[in-house]
Amino acid sequence: MDMLDSVFMVSPLVLVGLFFVAMLAGFIDALAGGGGLLTVPALMAVGFSPAHALATNKLQACGGSVAASLYFIRQRVVSLKDQKLNIAMTFIGSTAGALLVQHIKADVLRQILPLLIIGIGLYFLLMPRLGEEDRHRRLYGLPFALVAGGCVGFYDGFFGPGAGSFYALAFVSLCGYNLAKSTAHAKVLNATSNLGGLLLFILGGQVVWGTGFVMMAGQFCGARVGSRLVLSKGQRLIRPMIVIVSAVMSAKLLFDSHGQQLLHWLGWMS
């Protein structure tokens, strides 16, 4: 499917639907990450190829992550000056991951990832006091930037689902930040890795700009509402959202990997 054909094949009514899907995804992303669970299937459902869907999803995701980041920066929750090294490592990691994924298969990661995301959900579920307040910091400077920025950024460029939760977990467990502050800082790194990945997709000519910009506007609106709730509701809202999104994301990834075998088994049993 040619890129320009993709734009014109999307009717105005479908664009309105994608706008609202992106708005909901931006809201969820600002709180817990995982909005791509909505937007990528929606793009593929209207006829986009996987390559165009992933590339256009990166474009629209930038709208939400950048909007949330700007809000947290203006509210002085995040200092860009303090995050320069983390941002640099995240950008390097995400572009490296986006380059590598074009040359190797991600099948092994698809098998492991649901277990990692289930672990994140259980971590927040079983430790109810985690992130209530700032705690002792475990990593500083370059070591933290390499782990939280470089490694998670590489993962986001290479594969992506749940990256926002991984960033937040790093700030909670390694920086000792409370959950609201961790979520705010996670959005800045998530925006960086989205931009890094988008750059590689642009160079590959895969982005469907018209649809992507419409969805970006929806993401921007949803993220502004979600980011306000991060600061006003804090842990009471973020923790259950992370647990729920982790569970849904894990179930979807497991079904994507093993759904056919499961359906075949159920059919055999009946």
C-alpha positions in Angstrom: 0.0 0.0 0.0 1.5 3.3 -1.1 1.8 6.0 1.5 -0.2 8.6 -0.4 -2.9 6.0 -1.2 -3.1 5.2 2.6 -4.0 8.9 3.4 -6.7 9.1 0.7 -8.2 5.7 1.6 -9.0 6.9 5.1 -12.4 8.6 5.0 -13.2 11.7 7.1 -15.5 9.6 9.3 -12.7 7.1 9.9 -10.3 10.0 10.7 -12.7 11.2 13.3 -12.8 7.8 14.9 -9.0 7.6 14.9 -8.8 11.0 16.5 -10.9 9.8 19.4 -8.9 6.5 19.7 -5.7 8.6 19.9 -7.3 10.9 22.5 -8.1 7.9 24.7 -4.6 6.4 24.1 -3.0 9.8 25.0 -4.9 9.8 28.3 -3.9 6.3 29.2 -0.3 6.9 28.1 0.1 9.9 30.3 -1.0 7.9 33.4 0.5 4.4 32.8 1.7 3.9 29.2 0.4 1.3 26.8 -1.7 3.6 24.6 -0.2 1.8 21.5 -2.4 -1.2 22.4 -5.3 0.9 21.1 -3.7 2.9 18.2 -1.7 0.3 16.4 -4.6 -2.2 16.1 -6.9 0.7 15.1 -4.5 1.7 12.3 -4.2 -1.8 11.0 -8.0 -2.3 11.2 -8.5 0.6 8.7 -6.1 -1.0 6.2 -2.6 0.1 7.1 0.3 -2.3 6.6 2.2 -3.2 9.8 5.1 -1.0 8.7 2.9 2.0 8.0 0.9 1.4 11.2 4.0 1.3 13.4 5.6 4.4 11.7 2.4 6.4 11.9 1.9 5.3 15.5 5.3 6.8 16.4 4.3 10.1 14.9 1.0 10.3 16.7 2.5 9.1 20.0 4.9 12.0 19.9 1.9 14.3 20.2 0.9 12.8 23.5 4.3 12.3 25.1 5.5 15.8 24.1 2.3 17.4 25.4 2.6 15.6 28.7 6.3 16.4 29.0 5.7 20.1 28.3 3.1 20.2 31.0 5.3 18.6 33.6 8.2 20.9 32.7 6.0 24.0 32.9 4.8 22.8 36.3 8.4 22.5 37.4 8.0 18.8 38.2 10.8 18.0 35.7 14.0 20.0 35.1 15.4 19.5 31.6 18.8 20.7 32.9 18.9 17.8 35.3 17.7 15.3 32.7 20.2 16.2 29.9 22.3 13.1 30.2 19.2 10.8 30.5 17.7 12.4 27.4 20.9 12.0 25.4 21.3 8.3 26.4 17.6 7.7 25.6 17.9 9.2 22.1 21.0 7.2 21.3 19.4 4.0 22.7 16.1 4.5 20.8 17.7 5.2 17.4 20.0 2.2 17.9 17.0 0.0 18.6 15.1 1.3 15.7 18.1 0.6 13.4 18.6 -2.9 14.8 15.0 -4.0 14.6 15.1 -3.5 10.8 17.8 -6.2 10.5 16.8 -8.9 13.0 13.7 -10.7 14.1 12.0 -9.7 17.4 10.4 -13.1 18.0 12.5 -13.9 21.1 11.6 -10.6 22.7 7.9 -11.2 22.0 8.1 -14.4 24.0 9.9 -12.8 27.0 8.1 -9.5 27.1 4.7 -10.6 28.5 6.5 -12.0 31.5 8.4 -8.8 32.1 5.2 -6.7 31.9 3.4 -9.1 34.3 6.3 -8.6 36.6 5.9 -4.8 36.6 2.2 -5.1 37.3 2.8 -7.5 40.2 5.6 -5.3 41.5 3.2 -2.3 41.9 0.3 -4.5 43.0 2.2 -6.3 45.8 4.0 -3.3 47.1 1.2 -0.9 48.0 3.5 1.7 49.6 5.9 1.8 46.7 6.2 5.4 45.4 4.2 7.1 48.1 7.1 9.4 48.8 10.6 10.0 47.7 13.2 7.4 49.0 16.9 6.9 49.0 18.4 7.0 45.5 20.4 4.0 44.3 21.9 5.1 41.0 23.3 8.5 39.8 24.6 10.1 36.7 25.9 8.0 33.8 25.0 4.5 35.3 21.4 5.6 35.7 21.3 7.2 32.3 22.6 4.0 30.7 20.0 1.8 32.5 16.9 4.0 32.4 17.8 6.0 29.2 20.0 3.8 27.1 18.5 0.4 27.8 14.8 1.3 28.0 15.3 3.7 25.1 16.8 0.9 23.0 13.9 -1.3 23.9 11.4 1.4 22.9 13.1 1.9 19.5 13.4 -1.9 19.0 10.0 -3.0 20.1 8.1 -0.6 22.3 5.1 -1.9 24.2 5.2 -0.9 27.9 8.2 1.4 27.6 6.5 4.1 29.7 6.0 1.6 32.5 9.7 0.6 32.3 10.8 4.2 32.5 8.5 4.9 35.5 9.8 1.7 37.2 13.4 2.9 36.8 12.7 6.2 38.4 10.7 4.7 41.3 13.2 1.8 42.0 16.5 3.4 41.1 16.0 7.1 41.7 13.6 6.7 44.7 11.1 9.2 43.2 7.4 9.0 44.3 5.0 7.6 41.7 3.7 10.9 40.4 7.2 12.4 40.0 8.4 9.1 38.3 5.5 9.2 35.8 6.3 12.8 35.0 10.0 12.1 34.4 9.1 8.9 32.4 7.1 11.0 29.9 10.1 13.1 29.1 12.2 10.1 28.3 9.3 8.5 26.5 9.0 11.6 24.3 12.7 11.4 23.5 12.6 7.7 22.5 9.4 8.4 20.4 11.2 11.2 18.5 14.3 9.0 18.0 12.3 6.1 16.6 10.2 8.5 14.5 13.3 9.9 12.9 14.3 6.4 11.6 10.8 5.8 10.3 10.8 9.1 8.5 14.1 8.2 6.8 12.5 4.9 5.8 9.6 6.7 4.2 7.0 4.8 6.2 5.0 7.6 7.9 1.5 8.4 6.7 1.5 12.1 7.6 -2.1 13.1 7.1 -3.5 10.4 9.4 -0.6 10.8 11.8 -1.2 14.5 12.3 -4.9 14.0 13.0 -4.2 11.4 15.6 -1.4 13.5 17.0 -4.0 16.2 17.7 -6.1 13.6 19.6 -3.1 12.4 21.5 -2.2 16.0 22.5 -5.7 16.5 23.9 -5.9 13.2 25.8 -2.3 13.6 27.2 -3.1 17.1 28.6 -6.0 15.8 30.6 -4.1 12.7 31.8 -1.0 14.7 32.8 -3.1 17.0 35.0 -4.6 14.0 36.8 -1.0 12.6 37.4 -0.3 15.7 39.6 -3.8 16.0 41.2 -4.6 12.4 41.8 -1.1 10.9 42.0 -0.6 7.4 43.3 -4.3 6.7 43.9 -4.9 6.8 40.1 -1.5 5.8 38.6 -0.9 2.6 40.6 -4.2 0.8 39.5 -3.8 2.1 36.0 -0.3 0.6 35.7 -1.6 -2.7 37.1 -4.6 -2.8 34.7 -2.6 -1.7 31.7 0.1 -4.3 32.5 -2.4 -7.0 32.7 -4.2 -6.1 29.5 -0.9 -5.6 27.6 0.4 -9.0 28.8 -2.8 -10.7 27.8 -2.7 -9.1 24.3 1.0 -10.0 23.8 0.5 -13.6 24.9 -2.5 -13.9 22.6 -0.5 -12.4 19.7 2.2 -15.0 20.3 0.1 -18.1 21.2 -3.5 -17.2 20.3 -3.7 -19.6 17.3 -2.4 -22.5 19.4 -4.9 -21.7 22.2 -7.8 -21.5 19.8 -6.7 -24.7 18.2 -6.5 -26.4 21.6 -9.9 -25.1 22.7 -11.4 -26.3 19.4 -9.8 -29.7 20.0 -11.1 -29.9 23.6 -14.7 -29.1 22.4 
